[in-house]
Amino acid sequence: MKIIVIIFVVLILASLGSALFFLVTDHGHSKRTVRALALRVGLSFALFLMLMAGYYFGLIPGKLG
């Protein structure tokens, strides 16, 4: 589970970096920035749902004590 979370975080950061690159190189005249940011939002939402499901099914332990 930890490896999957790390992979998702790396993908989210890569998408954010590519959006910044597209914003700078295209000067805001293309839709590539919007697509990259939409992908980032989708990945973040998927990560959130995965973490919630992992907690619910016991793959992520709760706080003890």
C-alpha positions in Angstrom: 0.0 0.0 0.0 2.9 2.4 0.8 4.4 1.8 -2.6 1.2 2.6 -4.4 0.7 5.8 -2.4 4.3 6.9 -3.2 3.7 6.2 -6.9 0.5 8.3 -6.9 2.3 11.2 -5.2 5.1 11.0 -7.8 2.5 11.0 -10.6 0.7 13.9 -9.1 3.9 16.0 -8.8 4.9 15.0 -12.4 1.5 16.2 -13.6 1.9 19.4 -11.7 5.4 20.0 -13.2 4.2 19.3 -16.7 1.4 21.8 -16.2 3.9 24.4 -15.2 6.1 23.6 -18.2 3.1 23.8 -20.6 2.0 27.1 -19.0 5.5 28.6 -19.5 6.2 27.3 -23.0 2.7 27.8 -24.5 2.1 31.2 -22.7 -1.4 30.0 -21.8 -2.6 29.6 -25.4 -3.1 25.8 -25.4 -5.3 23.3 -23.5 -2.4 21.2 -22.5 -2.1 23.0 -19.1 -5.7 22.4 -18.4 -5.5 18.7 -19.3 -2.4 18.3 -17.0 -4.1 20.0 -14.1 -7.3 18.0 -14.7 -5.2 14.8 -14.6 -3.6 16.0 -11.3 -7.0 16.6 -9.8 -8.2 13.1 -10.9 -5.1 11.4 -9.5 -5.5 13.3 -6.2 -9.1 12.3 -6.0 -8.3 8.6 -6.8 -5.5 8.7 -4.1 -8.0 10.1 -1.6 -10.6 7.4 -2.4 -7.9 4.7 -2.2 -6.7 5.9 1.2 -10.3 5.9 2.5 -10.9 2.4 1.2 -7.7 1.2 2.6 -8.6 2.5 6.0 -12.1 1.1 5.8 -10.9 -2.4 4.8 -8.1 -2.4 7.4 -5.2 -2.1 5.1 -4.2 1.1 6.9 -4.3 0.7 10.7 -6.0 3.4 12.8 -4.6 5.2 15.7 -4.0 3.0 18.7 -4.7 4.1 22.3 
